[in-house]
Amino acid sequence: MKRAARRLLGAALAALLPAAFGQDAERGRLLYETHCLSCHYERIHRRASERSLVKSLAALRVEVARRAALVPRRFSVEELDDLAEYLNRSHYRFEN
């Protein structure tokens, strides 16, 4: 599947997933792939810990919200939580 088609499918699926059930890492993944990968790629999350701004789950949540505020699309609080949950499970692995 081409990248644009995957993005469109991801956006459609993300819109259909319920936000009311707490943090949803799969929805976060779809949001990340749809809205975040166009500006940076996942390698940014694998940099050495001493070079990372993210040192805790709380810092990850702050950084996700800060970065999201830089783009024209407005994310809901639930979407920001889902993005942070996805990134934590897939890259950072901080304790909840």
PyMOL CGO cylinders between C-alpha atoms (Angstrom):
from pymol import cmd
from pymol.cgo import CYLINDER

trace = [
    CYLINDER, 0.00, 0.00, 0.00, 1.36, 3.39, -0.91, 0.3, 1, 1, 1, 1, 1, 1,
    CYLINDER, 1.36, 3.39, -0.91, 2.31, 5.82, 1.86, 0.3, 1, 1, 1, 1, 1, 1,
    CYLINDER, 2.31, 5.82, 1.86, -0.48, 8.34, 1.07, 0.3, 1, 1, 1, 1, 1, 1,
    CYLINDER, -0.48, 8.34, 1.07, -3.09, 5.57, 1.08, 0.3, 1, 1, 1, 1, 1, 1,
    CYLINDER, -3.09, 5.57, 1.08, -1.75, 4.26, 4.41, 0.3, 1, 1, 1, 1, 1, 1,
    CYLINDER, -1.75, 4.26, 4.41, -1.97, 7.75, 5.88, 0.3, 1, 1, 1, 1, 1, 1,
    CYLINDER, -1.97, 7.75, 5.88, -5.54, 8.19, 4.69, 0.3, 1, 1, 1, 1, 1, 1,
    CYLINDER, -5.54, 8.19, 4.69, -6.51, 4.78, 6.02, 0.3, 1, 1, 1, 1, 1, 1,
    CYLINDER, -6.51, 4.78, 6.02, -4.75, 5.53, 9.31, 0.3, 1, 1, 1, 1, 1, 1,
    CYLINDER, -4.75, 5.53, 9.31, -6.59, 8.83, 9.68, 0.3, 1, 1, 1, 1, 1, 1,
    CYLINDER, -6.59, 8.83, 9.68, -9.93, 7.18, 8.95, 0.3, 1, 1, 1, 1, 1, 1,
    CYLINDER, -9.93, 7.18, 8.95, -9.27, 4.38, 11.43, 0.3, 1, 1, 1, 1, 1, 1,
    CYLINDER, -9.27, 4.38, 11.43, -8.07, 6.82, 14.09, 0.3, 1, 1, 1, 1, 1, 1,
    CYLINDER, -8.07, 6.82, 14.09, -11.26, 8.81, 13.72, 0.3, 1, 1, 1, 1, 1, 1,
    CYLINDER, -11.26, 8.81, 13.72, -13.32, 5.66, 14.24, 0.3, 1, 1, 1, 1, 1, 1,
    CYLINDER, -13.32, 5.66, 14.24, -11.52, 4.44, 17.33, 0.3, 1, 1, 1, 1, 1, 1,
    CYLINDER, -11.52, 4.44, 17.33, -13.15, 5.38, 20.63, 0.3, 1, 1, 1, 1, 1, 1,
    CYLINDER, -13.15, 5.38, 20.63, -11.27, 7.95, 22.70, 0.3, 1, 1, 1, 1, 1, 1,
    CYLINDER, -11.27, 7.95, 22.70, -13.36, 7.43, 25.82, 0.3, 1, 1, 1, 1, 1, 1,
    CYLINDER, -13.36, 7.43, 25.82, -11.63, 4.23, 26.92, 0.3, 1, 1, 1, 1, 1, 1,
    CYLINDER, -11.63, 4.23, 26.92, -8.40, 5.71, 28.20, 0.3, 1, 1, 1, 1, 1, 1,
    CYLINDER, -8.40, 5.71, 28.20, -5.04, 5.53, 26.57, 0.3, 1, 1, 1, 1, 1, 1,
    CYLINDER, -5.04, 5.53, 26.57, -5.04, 3.58, 23.33, 0.3, 1, 1, 1, 1, 1, 1,
    CYLINDER, -5.04, 3.58, 23.33, -1.56, 2.80, 22.01, 0.3, 1, 1, 1, 1, 1, 1,
    CYLINDER, -1.56, 2.80, 22.01, -2.88, 1.51, 18.68, 0.3, 1, 1, 1, 1, 1, 1,
    CYLINDER, -2.88, 1.51, 18.68, -4.79, 4.73, 18.08, 0.3, 1, 1, 1, 1, 1, 1,
    CYLINDER, -4.79, 4.73, 18.08, -1.62, 6.59, 19.10, 0.3, 1, 1, 1, 1, 1, 1,
    CYLINDER, -1.62, 6.59, 19.10, 0.35, 4.63, 16.51, 0.3, 1, 1, 1, 1, 1, 1,
    CYLINDER, 0.35, 4.63, 16.51, -2.14, 5.54, 13.79, 0.3, 1, 1, 1, 1, 1, 1,
    CYLINDER, -2.14, 5.54, 13.79, -2.04, 9.19, 14.82, 0.3, 1, 1, 1, 1, 1, 1,
    CYLINDER, -2.04, 9.19, 14.82, 1.76, 9.15, 14.87, 0.3, 1, 1, 1, 1, 1, 1,
    CYLINDER, 1.76, 9.15, 14.87, 2.03, 7.53, 11.46, 0.3, 1, 1, 1, 1, 1, 1,
    CYLINDER, 2.03, 7.53, 11.46, -0.54, 9.90, 10.00, 0.3, 1, 1, 1, 1, 1, 1,
    CYLINDER, -0.54, 9.90, 10.00, 0.55, 13.21, 11.52, 0.3, 1, 1, 1, 1, 1, 1,
    CYLINDER, 0.55, 13.21, 11.52, 4.08, 12.93, 12.90, 0.3, 1, 1, 1, 1, 1, 1,
    CYLINDER, 4.08, 12.93, 12.90, 6.17, 10.86, 10.50, 0.3, 1, 1, 1, 1, 1, 1,
    CYLINDER, 6.17, 10.86, 10.50, 6.00, 13.51, 7.79, 0.3, 1, 1, 1, 1, 1, 1,
    CYLINDER, 6.00, 13.51, 7.79, 8.28, 15.80, 9.84, 0.3, 1, 1, 1, 1, 1, 1,
    CYLINDER, 8.28, 15.80, 9.84, 10.48, 13.33, 11.68, 0.3, 1, 1, 1, 1, 1, 1,
    CYLINDER, 10.48, 13.33, 11.68, 11.01, 9.62, 11.76, 0.3, 1, 1, 1, 1, 1, 1,
    CYLINDER, 11.01, 9.62, 11.76, 11.10, 7.12, 14.60, 0.3, 1, 1, 1, 1, 1, 1,
    CYLINDER, 11.10, 7.12, 14.60, 14.89, 7.14, 14.92, 0.3, 1, 1, 1, 1, 1, 1,
    CYLINDER, 14.89, 7.14, 14.92, 14.54, 10.40, 16.85, 0.3, 1, 1, 1, 1, 1, 1,
    CYLINDER, 14.54, 10.40, 16.85, 13.09, 8.38, 19.74, 0.3, 1, 1, 1, 1, 1, 1,
    CYLINDER, 13.09, 8.38, 19.74, 16.10, 6.06, 19.82, 0.3, 1, 1, 1, 1, 1, 1,
    CYLINDER, 16.10, 6.06, 19.82, 18.77, 8.65, 20.49, 0.3, 1, 1, 1, 1, 1, 1,
    CYLINDER, 18.77, 8.65, 20.49, 21.06, 8.25, 23.49, 0.3, 1, 1, 1, 1, 1, 1,
    CYLINDER, 21.06, 8.25, 23.49, 19.28, 8.98, 26.75, 0.3, 1, 1, 1, 1, 1, 1,
    CYLINDER, 19.28, 8.98, 26.75, 21.77, 11.70, 27.68, 0.3, 1, 1, 1, 1, 1, 1,
    CYLINDER, 21.77, 11.70, 27.68, 20.80, 13.56, 24.48, 0.3, 1, 1, 1, 1, 1, 1,
    CYLINDER, 20.80, 13.56, 24.48, 17.06, 13.10, 24.92, 0.3, 1, 1, 1, 1, 1, 1,
    CYLINDER, 17.06, 13.10, 24.92, 14.72, 15.72, 26.38, 0.3, 1, 1, 1, 1, 1, 1,
    CYLINDER, 14.72, 15.72, 26.38, 12.51, 12.88, 27.59, 0.3, 1, 1, 1, 1, 1, 1,
    CYLINDER, 12.51, 12.88, 27.59, 13.60, 11.37, 30.91, 0.3, 1, 1, 1, 1, 1, 1,
    CYLINDER, 13.60, 11.37, 30.91, 10.24, 10.25, 32.35, 0.3, 1, 1, 1, 1, 1, 1,
    CYLINDER, 10.24, 10.25, 32.35, 6.66, 9.47, 31.36, 0.3, 1, 1, 1, 1, 1, 1,
    CYLINDER, 6.66, 9.47, 31.36, 5.60, 12.94, 32.55, 0.3, 1, 1, 1, 1, 1, 1,
    CYLINDER, 5.60, 12.94, 32.55, 8.31, 14.54, 30.40, 0.3, 1, 1, 1, 1, 1, 1,
    CYLINDER, 8.31, 14.54, 30.40, 7.17, 12.44, 27.43, 0.3, 1, 1, 1, 1, 1, 1,
    CYLINDER, 7.17, 12.44, 27.43, 3.60, 13.70, 27.83, 0.3, 1, 1, 1, 1, 1, 1,
    CYLINDER, 3.60, 13.70, 27.83, 4.81, 17.30, 28.03, 0.3, 1, 1, 1, 1, 1, 1,
    CYLINDER, 4.81, 17.30, 28.03, 7.02, 16.88, 24.96, 0.3, 1, 1, 1, 1, 1, 1,
    CYLINDER, 7.02, 16.88, 24.96, 4.18, 15.28, 22.94, 0.3, 1, 1, 1, 1, 1, 1,
    CYLINDER, 4.18, 15.28, 22.94, 1.87, 18.18, 23.82, 0.3, 1, 1, 1, 1, 1, 1,
    CYLINDER, 1.87, 18.18, 23.82, 4.59, 20.75, 23.08, 0.3, 1, 1, 1, 1, 1, 1,
    CYLINDER, 4.59, 20.75, 23.08, 5.37, 19.26, 19.66, 0.3, 1, 1, 1, 1, 1, 1,
    CYLINDER, 5.37, 19.26, 19.66, 1.68, 18.88, 18.81, 0.3, 1, 1, 1, 1, 1, 1,
    CYLINDER, 1.68, 18.88, 18.81, 1.13, 22.58, 19.47, 0.3, 1, 1, 1, 1, 1, 1,
    CYLINDER, 1.13, 22.58, 19.47, 3.58, 23.37, 16.64, 0.3, 1, 1, 1, 1, 1, 1,
    CYLINDER, 3.58, 23.37, 16.64, 1.39, 21.90, 13.89, 0.3, 1, 1, 1, 1, 1, 1,
    CYLINDER, 1.39, 21.90, 13.89, -1.82, 23.31, 12.43, 0.3, 1, 1, 1, 1, 1, 1,
    CYLINDER, -1.82, 23.31, 12.43, -3.93, 20.29, 13.40, 0.3, 1, 1, 1, 1, 1, 1,
    CYLINDER, -3.93, 20.29, 13.40, -5.35, 20.46, 16.90, 0.3, 1, 1, 1, 1, 1, 1,
    CYLINDER, -5.35, 20.46, 16.90, -5.20, 17.25, 18.89, 0.3, 1, 1, 1, 1, 1, 1,
    CYLINDER, -5.20, 17.25, 18.89, -7.63, 16.41, 21.67, 0.3, 1, 1, 1, 1, 1, 1,
    CYLINDER, -7.63, 16.41, 21.67, -6.33, 15.58, 25.14, 0.3, 1, 1, 1, 1, 1, 1,
    CYLINDER, -6.33, 15.58, 25.14, -7.26, 11.95, 24.48, 0.3, 1, 1, 1, 1, 1, 1,
    CYLINDER, -7.26, 11.95, 24.48, -5.26, 11.94, 21.24, 0.3, 1, 1, 1, 1, 1, 1,
    CYLINDER, -5.26, 11.94, 21.24, -2.22, 13.40, 23.00, 0.3, 1, 1, 1, 1, 1, 1,
    CYLINDER, -2.22, 13.40, 23.00, -2.53, 10.72, 25.68, 0.3, 1, 1, 1, 1, 1, 1,
    CYLINDER, -2.53, 10.72, 25.68, -2.76, 8.04, 22.99, 0.3, 1, 1, 1, 1, 1, 1,
    CYLINDER, -2.76, 8.04, 22.99, 0.30, 9.40, 21.19, 0.3, 1, 1, 1, 1, 1, 1,
    CYLINDER, 0.30, 9.40, 21.19, 2.29, 9.43, 24.42, 0.3, 1, 1, 1, 1, 1, 1,
    CYLINDER, 2.29, 9.43, 24.42, 1.10, 5.90, 25.26, 0.3, 1, 1, 1, 1, 1, 1,
    CYLINDER, 1.10, 5.90, 25.26, 2.17, 4.62, 21.85, 0.3, 1, 1, 1, 1, 1, 1,
    CYLINDER, 2.17, 4.62, 21.85, 5.59, 6.26, 22.11, 0.3, 1, 1, 1, 1, 1, 1,
    CYLINDER, 5.59, 6.26, 22.11, 6.09, 4.98, 25.63, 0.3, 1, 1, 1, 1, 1, 1,
    CYLINDER, 6.09, 4.98, 25.63, 5.19, 1.40, 24.73, 0.3, 1, 1, 1, 1, 1, 1,
    CYLINDER, 5.19, 1.40, 24.73, 7.11, 1.36, 21.47, 0.3, 1, 1, 1, 1, 1, 1,
    CYLINDER, 7.11, 1.36, 21.47, 10.25, 3.32, 22.40, 0.3, 1, 1, 1, 1, 1, 1,
    CYLINDER, 10.25, 3.32, 22.40, 10.65, 4.74, 25.88, 0.3, 1, 1, 1, 1, 1, 1,
    CYLINDER, 10.65, 4.74, 25.88, 9.16, 2.09, 28.19, 0.3, 1, 1, 1, 1, 1, 1,
    CYLINDER, 9.16, 2.09, 28.19, 8.81, 4.25, 31.30, 0.3, 1, 1, 1, 1, 1, 1,
    CYLINDER, 8.81, 4.25, 31.30, 6.90, 2.76, 34.24, 0.3, 1, 1, 1, 1, 1, 1,
    CYLINDER, 6.90, 2.76, 34.24, 3.34, 4.04, 34.60, 0.3, 1, 1, 1, 1, 1, 1,
]
cmd.load_cgo(trace, "trace")
